[in-house]
């Protein structure tokens, strides 16, 4: 099956360079990435044993907004 996609030309150029550098075709690279990102394993990633051991060890308030916290940290960092 052949399909057309509309992609940003700069992204395509970077992908072509990456594919060439890794000895693959752009078609193969795109298909591999799509398979990896749409497989059931991609939807439910397996955590490494080290991460599983840490899972749940950090407690945050129910109303914790990580995006707000990240924004504040980035603004603080950039103002230094």
SELUM-13773 format. One line per 2 residues: number of its first residue (from 1); their letters; for each residue x, z, y of N, C-alpha, C. Coordinates in Angstrom, 2 decimals. Layout:
N
NUM = a = X Z Y X Z Y X Z Y ~ ...;
***
This chain:
80
1 = xx = 0.85 0.00 -1.18 0.00 0.00 0.00 0.89 0.00 1.24 ~ 0.58 -0.85 2.16 1.34 -0.95 3.40 0.47 -0.45 4.54;
3 = xx = 1.05 0.38 5.41 0.30 0.97 6.50 1.09 0.87 7.79 ~ 0.40 0.68 8.91 1.04 0.66 10.22 0.84 2.00 10.89;
5 = xx = 1.88 2.46 11.58 1.80 3.68 12.36 2.30 3.39 13.76 ~ 1.77 4.09 14.74 2.25 3.98 16.10 3.06 5.23 16.40;
7 = xx = 4.34 5.05 16.67 5.24 6.16 16.91 6.05 5.92 18.17 ~ 6.51 7.00 18.77 7.37 6.91 19.94 8.65 6.18 19.54;
9 = xx = 9.06 5.20 20.33 10.22 4.38 19.98 11.51 5.20 19.86 ~ 11.65 6.23 20.69 12.85 7.07 20.61 12.88 7.84 19.28;
11 = xx = 11.73 8.30 18.83 11.64 9.00 17.55 12.01 8.06 16.42 ~ 11.53 6.84 16.49 11.83 5.84 15.45 13.33 5.55 15.42;
13 = xx = 13.94 5.39 16.59 15.38 5.13 16.65 16.18 6.28 16.04 ~ 15.80 7.51 16.38 16.49 8.68 15.83 16.29 8.75 14.31;
15 = xx = 15.08 8.46 13.87 14.80 8.49 12.43 15.57 7.40 11.70 ~ 15.68 6.22 12.30 16.45 5.15 11.68 17.92 5.53 11.57;
17 = xx = 18.46 6.13 12.61 19.86 6.56 12.58 20.06 7.63 11.51 ~ 19.13 8.57 11.41 19.23 9.62 10.41 19.13 9.04 9.00;
19 = xx = 18.19 8.13 8.80 18.02 7.50 7.49 19.29 6.76 7.10 ~ 19.84 6.01 8.03 21.07 5.26 7.75 22.22 6.21 7.43;
21 = xx = 22.33 7.30 8.19 23.42 8.26 7.98 23.32 8.96 6.62 ~ 22.10 9.06 6.11 21.90 9.72 4.82 21.77 8.73 3.68;
23 = xx = 21.97 7.45 3.99 21.95 6.42 2.94 20.57 6.11 2.40 ~ 19.56 6.27 3.23 18.19 5.98 2.79 17.54 4.99 3.75;
25 = xx = 16.44 4.43 3.30 15.67 3.55 4.18 14.72 4.42 5.02 ~ 14.27 3.88 6.12 13.32 4.60 6.95 12.02 4.83 6.18;
27 = xx = 11.58 3.83 5.40 10.38 3.98 4.59 10.51 5.17 3.64 ~ 11.66 5.25 2.96 11.89 6.33 2.00 11.90 7.68 2.71;
29 = xx = 12.55 7.75 3.86 12.63 8.98 4.63 11.24 9.46 5.04 ~ 10.44 8.56 5.58 9.09 8.93 6.03 8.23 9.36 4.84;
31 = xx = 8.29 8.60 3.75 7.49 8.95 2.58 7.89 10.32 2.02 ~ 9.19 10.59 1.96 9.67 11.88 1.47 9.18 13.02 2.35;
33 = xx = 9.26 12.83 3.66 8.81 13.87 4.58 7.31 14.09 4.49 ~ 6.55 13.01 4.38 5.11 13.15 4.25 4.74 13.86 2.95;
35 = xx = 5.39 13.50 1.85 5.13 14.17 0.58 5.47 15.66 0.67 ~ 6.59 15.98 1.28 7.01 17.37 1.38 6.05 18.20 2.24;
37 = xx = 5.49 17.57 3.27 4.62 18.30 4.19 3.16 18.30 3.80 ~ 2.80 17.53 2.79 1.39 17.50 2.38 1.18 17.99 0.96;
39 = xx = 2.25 18.37 0.29 2.10 18.88 -1.07 1.56 20.30 -1.04 ~ 0.93 20.75 -2.12 0.43 22.13 -2.16 1.53 23.16 -1.90;
41 = xx = 2.75 22.88 -2.32 3.85 23.81 -2.09 4.14 23.93 -0.59 ~ 3.92 22.87 0.18 4.16 22.91 1.62 3.11 23.76 2.32;
43 = xx = 1.91 23.78 1.76 0.82 24.55 2.35 1.01 26.03 2.08 ~ 1.50 26.37 0.90 1.72 27.77 0.54 3.19 27.95 0.15;
45 = xx = 4.06 28.14 1.17 5.49 28.24 0.88 5.82 29.49 0.08 ~ 6.83 29.39 -0.75 7.32 30.52 -1.52 8.36 31.26 -0.69;
47 = xx = 8.17 32.55 -0.55 9.11 33.35 0.21 10.27 33.77 -0.67 ~ 11.45 33.80 -0.08 12.62 34.23 -0.83 12.47 35.72 -1.18;
49 = xx = 13.15 36.18 -2.21 13.05 37.60 -2.57 13.41 38.53 -1.42 ~ 14.40 38.15 -0.61 14.80 39.00 0.52 13.67 39.11 1.54;
51 = xx = 12.99 38.01 1.80 11.88 38.02 2.76 10.70 38.76 2.16 ~ 10.43 38.56 0.88 9.33 39.27 0.22 9.54 40.78 0.32;
53 = xx = 10.78 41.21 0.19 11.08 42.64 0.26 10.79 43.19 1.66 ~ 11.03 42.38 2.67 10.79 42.82 4.05 9.34 42.65 4.50;
55 = xx = 8.59 41.83 3.78 7.22 41.52 4.18 6.40 42.79 4.32 ~ 5.78 42.96 5.48 4.93 44.12 5.73 5.67 45.33 6.27;
57 = xx = 6.99 45.25 6.42 7.75 46.41 6.88 7.65 46.61 8.39 ~ 7.27 45.61 9.12 7.13 45.70 10.57 5.66 45.83 10.91;
59 = xx = 5.34 46.87 11.62 3.96 47.10 12.03 3.82 46.79 13.52 ~ 2.84 45.99 13.86 2.56 45.67 15.26 1.09 46.00 15.54;
61 = xx = 0.77 46.28 16.80 -0.62 46.57 17.13 -1.53 45.38 16.80 ~ -2.78 45.67 16.53 -3.75 44.61 16.19 -3.90 43.59 17.31;
63 = xx = -3.73 44.03 18.55 -3.91 43.13 19.70 -2.59 42.49 20.16 ~ -1.54 42.56 19.33 -0.25 41.99 19.68 -0.36 40.48 19.80;
65 = xx = 0.11 39.94 20.92 0.09 38.50 21.16 1.53 38.01 21.18 ~ 1.97 37.42 20.06 3.36 37.00 19.97 3.72 35.93 20.99;
67 = xx = 2.76 35.07 21.33 3.05 34.01 22.31 3.33 34.63 23.67 ~ 2.55 35.61 24.04 2.76 36.29 25.32 4.10 37.01 25.32;
69 = xx = 4.41 37.68 24.23 5.68 38.40 24.11 6.86 37.44 24.17 ~ 6.75 36.31 23.49 7.81 35.31 23.51 7.99 34.74 24.91;
71 = xx = 6.90 34.45 25.59 6.97 33.92 26.95 7.68 34.91 27.87 ~ 7.31 36.18 27.76 7.95 37.20 28.59 9.45 37.29 28.30;
73 = xx = 9.81 37.26 27.03 11.23 37.34 26.66 12.00 36.14 27.18 ~ 11.42 34.96 27.07 12.09 33.75 27.55 12.24 33.76 29.07;
75 = xx = 11.21 34.23 29.76 11.30 34.32 31.23 12.36 35.33 31.63 ~ 12.42 36.46 30.94 13.43 37.47 31.23 14.83 36.92 30.97;
77 = xx = 14.97 36.21 29.89 16.28 35.64 29.52 16.73 34.59 30.54 ~ 15.79 33.76 30.99 16.15 32.69 31.92 16.44 33.20 33.32;
79 = xx = 15.96 34.40 33.64 16.19 34.93 35.00 17.52 35.64 35.12 ~ 18.25 35.78 34.00 19.56 36.45 34.04 20.66 35.52 34.42;
***
